[in-house]
Structures are given as C-alpha cells and as structure tokens.
Amino acid sequence: MDTQKLLDLEAKGCFDFFWNEANTDKNSPGYGLILDQSANKKVASIASNGFGLTAIIIGIERGWITKEEGYERTKGTLETFLNNVEHASGFFYHFLNMQTAKKNEEWYDCASIIDTGIFLCGAVTSAEYFGGEIAELFEKIYARIDWNVYYDEPVNQFFMGYNPETGGFHHWDMYAEQMMTYVLGVASPTHPVPAKIYEGFERRKGTYKDYEYIHAPGNAMFVHQYSHAFIDFRNIVDGDGINWFENSVKASLANRAFCKEKSSEFKTYHENAWGLTACASPTGYRVPGAPPYYEGCTPELEGTIAPTGAGGSIVFTPEESISAMKYFYEEHPKLWGEYGFQDSYNLDVTPAWYADHVIGIDKGITLLMIENYQSGLVWDLFMKNKYVKQGADLLGWKKTEGSPAK
C-alpha cells in the first residue's frame, strides 16, 4: 500500500465519521452534536465534537466538503453549545443526549474540565479558520466558563471533577492529557486561574529500556497525544526546560519497545502492532498502557491493540507509525470498515476479535495528527490564536531557535 494513499484513506474515513454521525436536524436542540461512538446512536460526546469541529476544517481543505457546508455546520454546532448544551459554570457534560443536548440520562458523572478543554480546542481552531460570527460564538462560550470553580487553590491543581452539591473531587496532580486546560485556564478573559497552576502537577520521570521520560500513572498512549494535536510543542520549552514534544517521542518509542518485548506473551503485540491506549476490547472499554507506571497503577493487559495508538503518534514517530498502519491495513482486512480502521482488535482470544465500530476520540486524534504530519494545519491555526499566545506566555513557555511555533 502506498503511504500517501493509506493516509488519505484513513483521514477520509475519520472525517466521514464526524460528518455523517452528527445530528443534522436543524430543528433539533442537538443540531451538530456528534456521536461518542458509531455503535451507540443515542449518546453524543463533547470531546468528539472538539475533534469534529477541526475535522470540518480538514474536510474543507481536502475538498471533501465546501467551505459553505463547513461554515453552516460549524455555526450551527457552536450555537447549539452556546444555547442548548447543558453545562455547569460553563463546563459541559461529557456525554449528551444527541437530540436534546442535555446530559445523557442513563449515565453521566459531572461537567468535565478535560472534555470541555478538548471541545474548546476545536472551537478555537474554528474561530481562527472562519473568523467573523464563528469567532464571536467561541468568545461567548469561552467567556462563560468559570475556571476557578475547578481550581483547588490549597493544592494549586485543577479538580478532575466537580459537583455543585459536594464540591470538587480528584486532582490533575500528574502529567497527562490536560496541558490544554492550563493554556485556556490562565488566558481566560473573564475567570482566569493563576499561572502558578502550571507548577502544581508532578513531573515524574521514569525509564523503560533506553527511554527516560515524564510519564503518567497507567501511561496509556493517548495521554501523550491529545494536547499535542492542537499545541505545537515541537520547538517550545517550559520554564524547567522541558520539551513536551520530545517527551512524547520517547513515550511512543517506549510503547513500541514494550509491545515488541511482550510479543512472546501476546500474539497481537509486536514491533508493528503497538500503541497501547484506551479503546474497545473483547471485554469492554479498557485503558492499557506501557511502562513505566506509577506504583499500584499497572494496567491489566489482555492483548488488544487500537490503530489510533500508533496512528495518533505519527508526528512523533512517522516511520514506526506508518509501518504499523500499513501492517494493520494489509494483514487485517477485518479491521477496515466504513470509517477506516475499526477501533481495535485482539488475536489473543479465540476466535480472533475485531471491533465492529469506531470511537470518536480515537478517530479524532488519528485525523488531526495525520493532518499535522502532512501540513501542520491544525497547529498553525491553533497557535496563532490570541488567547493561546497569551496562555503560553503566562505559563513561561519559550520558543527555541528555529522554532516553527507561531
């Protein structure tokens, strides 16, 4: 399979999910909402919408839809989030009813800071691409958010969740996918949190084989990818001299090395089948990861691999990621479906198992990273936003010499 053809096929499949699996009823309160996954036609995900807003831009630039079509869908989606989507202090609930835009009635936890962050990243990118009314809608949504509700000042960290009745719970006390929330939180024009919050999470360094890097508790691959889909960390260092892009390169290579090491124990894992990350599995949704781990956080492995693990790291490890994607496509035809790669597969169960659906956030990180690898479009749009620039400055991030960062 030709590399360009494969990347085009997978990118188009990802885009088709976000474009086709949206509420397109203009008379519905949920217009523009996008499914959490293709297997459940009732539940929307605001994180899926964050990636989906960006997918519209990619679709326009790739000629899959017209700019007029993309503008209409984007404007309607942002109007839905401004006027109809249930929120608390501006933070949206992660899972929504596709039709009513209210929190999913069957199961929900709380308004989510991290998923609101992913949504906002997509809205920022849309604002920069379209300007005008789209930018005005983003401004209203962003200004409504009270970041201080989620700020636990005594420990100088964001809460992971918050209930109005009981207050905040759990903390973003470690490095993970939340980097976007610091940029957006400190740059808020209405309810900013202090820039010192960036000093509040632990940078725990560990080693696996030749790779020493800052890792997360269970260390799934996605924690090293999501903020990087929007923030161009390639030539930025923070006040401690950390280059988070290089950190994700090491995390990706360590994940691959671990899968290669474990190939004697699991039929699925090897040097071209890697990227342990959150995904569907024969036993439900699981979150495998690769070492190093925090004590007590070692995930149970059962042989499932999701193509998004390697595909979402294509900007960090292009050669290794493309080799994995070619292996998935050429050796596992059952892994290919209506929207490109299905979510995951597992050869360590009998019979071999292949997911029959896709998950929005997995298609989203794959699409955005393929686009960044090929053109840098998402990075370029996001990094030129005035709030992003202000947030990066407040956090003390500095461009290094020869930086492509805007």
Phi, psi and omega in degrees: 000129176295135185302311182299319180296319180294316179297321178295317181297313181292318179298316180295321177298316178299312180302316182300324177300309184293327182280318186275330185263034176253157172286114184251013178276108185292347177266000182269141174299339182261020182307131177092345178296149184239142181302148170292320179206157185289344183276349181231107188275006184254336190251126175263159177233129179291332175293320176301321179293325177299314176291325183293322176300320179289325178300325179300317179298315179297319179298322177293311183294332179270357178081018181276334174220166177275162178295327178295317178298315181294321179297314181299314181294318181295313181299314180296322179296314180293325175295323175298315181291326180287321191254331191241328186291131181293137181213167174228117183054030178095344179276131183272152173287142185298308184252132185234157169288125184301332186264320186266340184070010175270166181302144182302125189288329187283324178201135175198161177250291181196172172300136194249124178288319184288320180285327171298321178300316179296318177300313182299323178300318176295321180293321176301314182297319177297318180301318180289327183284313185266324185066201173053229183298326180296316179295322179295320178296317177301316182302318181293318180294316182293317183293335183285339187283125176261094184295337182291338176300324182266003183264121176262093190299319182304327179254358177057047180218156169285142166291154171279325179218164182208131172244130181304328183282324188244352179090195184280159176212150184054161185223150168278079185259006183223168174286132176198215186277005191273007186304327180299329183290332178290316179300311183288325183289319182281337183265002181306133179283350186237319185223062184285154170260157182293147182297340181295347179300333180295340179273355191275345181259149183285135171258091182267119182264137178219174184228134167230120185051240184270006191246111175255123184201170178276128189232173181254168183307298179267347169058044172292154186297326186296333182294338179267006186239318197300308179296331182288344177294333183250315183274124180274093183272004192306315181233047175238139171236149178268187184297340177266005179080016182275130172256106186290334176296311179298327177297320179287331173300313180294320179297320179294315180294324178294320178298316179296316181298324180293316179296322176296318179297324184272005183295339178283341181258332183233128179297326186289321190280138166189189188294339176250007176230086186218180180103053180298120186203172180298133184189173171289154178211172178301339182247020179108191183285127182227163183229073177284158178208176182244152182291163006282154178243163167285153176300130180084003183243018181292118182286150176281125180263141179219015169097010181269138175235138176247129179304333179296337180299310178280319182297323180286353177254015187298332178285336181272319186225069187303314183296313183290323180292317180293321176300319179294316181296321177295320178298313180302316185288316187279328186259349183226073180300335178289349180273357183255135182216200184303325183248038181082219180297132169294172192295320189191174176206166182208119179265000184264010172241161181240122354287168177306143186249136175231130178300146179255018182207173175240160178243134188304312184294331178286321175291326183294311182293326178295312181298312184294322180288325174298317180295316178297322178298322185272326186224340185073014187302311184294314177304313184299316181292312185295317188287345180268000178291140185295325179288323178295317178299315181296317179298315180298320179295315181297326181280354178081023178281136182237140174282139177270168183299136180078018185292135171277354183292142183275000000 
